[in-house]
Amino acid sequence: MVQRRIAAVAAYLPERVVTNQELITSYGLPHAADWLHEATGVAERRFAGPTETTLSMAAAVLRELIEAGRLREPFVDVLIMTGDDGGDGGGAAFAACMAGLVPALTIDLTPAQGGFAAAVELANRHLDRGCRRVLIVASDVRSRRLREGQPWGNHQITEILGDGATGVLLERIDGLGAEVPPRCAEPPSSSRGSQPFLSAAHANRG
């Protein structure tokens, strides 16, 4: 019987705190602070600084997960990344490199493919196929549009929800009598659009 557990969780938040009132006074949002709080449920959020990017925040989360998960070696079977850079081809691989992580397979998911929920489902499929460890990281810089001074529309509220990154390390636990595969099975074939884009595959375990 195959089981899995959450071995570690991590998060990264930029230092800059932005209140609803600052959004109105600094960015010209045409609503009252009370309305923003009622409409979004958010009183304040974090905005990324000049040197903070989707990839740098993702790498910070990955480094924390490596330490929190007590990984003796910076190796995992699969790294799944979702966020602003997901699906552009290489975001997960770049974040892994920045964190000193060596995944056998990196996968980028676009927000349109379901984001973190879809990443968890995909991670479980890989664990079922024999992978031992799967990392998921989600990283977003939603404020970029506002900070660049672009017009704000009433139907576009994602930009005012804030920036940050989070991640989770999932591990496979095999029950009594379960047959443990020697390494992660080959992932199912994929095509861009209907399936996640595979951005890198390397460093197979011996």
C-alpha positions in Angstrom: 0.0 0.0 0.0 1.5 3.3 -1.1 1.2 6.2 1.3 2.7 9.7 1.2 3.4 12.4 3.7 4.2 16.1 3.9 7.8 16.1 5.0 8.3 19.9 5.0 6.6 23.2 4.2 8.2 26.6 3.5 7.3 30.1 2.5 8.9 33.4 1.5 7.4 36.8 1.9 9.0 40.1 0.7 9.8 42.6 3.4 7.7 45.5 2.0 4.2 45.6 3.5 1.6 47.5 1.5 -1.8 48.4 3.0 -5.0 49.0 1.1 -4.7 52.7 1.8 -1.3 52.8 0.2 -2.7 51.1 -2.9 -5.2 53.9 -3.2 -2.8 56.8 -2.5 0.2 55.5 -4.3 -1.4 53.6 -7.2 -4.6 55.4 -7.8 -7.1 52.5 -7.2 -10.6 54.0 -7.6 -12.0 52.5 -4.4 -12.0 53.0 -0.6 -9.8 51.0 1.6 -12.8 49.5 3.4 -14.2 48.3 0.0 -10.9 46.6 -0.9 -10.9 44.8 2.4 -14.5 43.7 2.0 -14.1 42.7 -1.7 -10.8 40.7 -1.3 -10.6 39.9 2.4 -7.1 41.3 2.4 -6.0 44.2 4.6 -2.3 44.3 3.6 0.0 42.3 1.4 3.7 42.1 0.4 5.3 43.6 -2.7 8.5 42.3 -4.1 11.5 44.6 -3.9 13.8 45.6 -6.8 16.0 42.5 -6.5 13.2 40.0 -5.7 11.8 38.0 -8.6 9.6 35.0 -9.1 12.8 32.8 -9.4 14.7 34.3 -6.5 11.7 33.8 -4.2 11.2 30.2 -5.5 14.9 29.5 -4.9 14.6 30.8 -1.3 11.7 28.4 -0.6 13.6 25.5 -2.1 16.6 26.1 0.1 14.4 26.2 3.1 12.7 23.0 2.1 16.1 21.2 1.6 17.0 22.2 5.2 13.6 21.5 6.7 13.3 18.2 4.9 16.8 17.2 6.2 17.8 16.1 2.8 21.3 14.6 3.1 21.8 15.3 -0.6 20.1 18.1 -2.6 18.3 15.5 -4.8 14.6 14.9 -5.4 12.9 12.9 -8.1 10.7 15.7 -9.4 10.4 19.5 -8.9 7.1 21.1 -10.0 6.9 24.9 -10.2 3.9 27.0 -10.8 3.5 30.8 -11.0 4.4 33.8 -13.1 7.2 32.0 -14.9 5.5 28.6 -15.1 5.2 27.2 -18.6 7.7 29.6 -20.1 10.1 26.7 -20.4 12.8 26.5 -17.8 11.5 28.4 -14.7 11.7 25.3 -12.5 15.1 24.3 -13.8 16.5 27.8 -13.2 15.0 27.9 -9.6 16.5 24.5 -8.9 20.0 25.7 -10.1 19.8 28.8 -8.0 18.9 26.7 -4.9 21.6 24.1 -5.5 19.0 21.5 -6.0 19.4 18.5 -8.3 16.0 17.1 -9.5 15.8 14.2 -11.9 12.9 16.0 -13.6 11.6 19.6 -13.6 8.1 20.5 -14.6 6.6 24.0 -15.3 2.9 24.5 -14.9 1.1 27.6 -16.1 -1.6 29.2 -13.8 -4.1 28.3 -16.5 -3.4 24.6 -15.8 -4.6 24.8 -12.2 -1.7 26.2 -10.3 -0.9 24.6 -6.9 -3.9 22.2 -6.9 -2.8 20.8 -10.2 0.8 20.5 -9.0 -0.3 18.5 -6.0 -2.3 16.1 -8.2 0.6 15.7 -10.6 3.0 15.1 -7.7 0.8 12.3 -6.3 0.8 10.7 -9.8 4.6 10.6 -9.8 4.7 9.3 -6.2 2.3 6.5 -7.3 4.6 5.6 -10.1 7.5 5.1 -7.7 9.1 8.5 -7.1 10.4 8.9 -3.6 10.4 12.7 -3.2 8.6 15.5 -5.1 9.0 19.2 -4.4 6.3 21.7 -5.3 6.9 25.5 -5.3 4.6 28.3 -6.3 5.9 31.8 -6.8 4.2 35.0 -8.0 5.0 38.7 -8.4 1.4 39.9 -8.9 2.2 43.5 -8.2 4.4 44.0 -11.3 1.5 45.4 -13.3 0.7 48.0 -10.7 4.3 49.0 -10.1 4.8 49.6 -13.8 1.9 52.1 -13.8 -0.4 50.3 -16.1 -4.1 51.1 -15.9 -6.1 49.1 -13.4 -9.5 47.5 -14.2 -12.3 46.5 -11.9 -12.2 43.0 -13.2 -8.5 42.5 -12.6 -7.8 42.1 -8.8 -5.0 39.6 -8.9 -2.4 42.4 -9.1 -3.5 43.8 -5.7 -3.3 40.5 -3.8 0.5 40.6 -3.3 3.7 38.7 -4.0 5.3 35.7 -2.4 6.3 32.1 -2.7 5.4 28.8 -0.9 6.4 25.2 -1.2 6.0 21.7 0.0 8.1 18.5 0.1 6.1 15.3 -0.5 7.6 11.9 0.3 6.4 8.4 -0.5 6.0 6.0 2.4 5.7 2.3 1.4 3.5 0.1 3.6 4.4 -3.5 4.7 4.7 -5.8 1.7 4.9 -3.0 -0.8 7.3 -3.4 -3.7 9.6 -0.4 -3.8 10.8 0.5 -7.4 14.5 1.1 -7.7 13.9 4.6 -9.0 11.2 6.9 -10.3 9.3 5.5 -13.2 9.4 7.3 -16.5 6.8 10.1 -16.5 3.8 9.9 -18.9 4.3 11.4 -22.3 3.1 15.0 -22.6 2.4 17.6 -25.2 2.3 21.3 -24.7 -1.2 22.7 -24.0 -3.0 19.7 -22.6 -0.2 18.5 -20.4 2.6 20.2 -18.3 5.7 21.3 -20.2 8.7 19.2 -19.3 11.6 21.7 -19.1 14.4 19.4 -18.1 15.2 15.8 -17.3 18.6 14.8 -15.9 20.6 13.3 -13.1 19.0 9.9 -12.8 19.8 8.0 -9.7 21.9 4.9 -10.0 
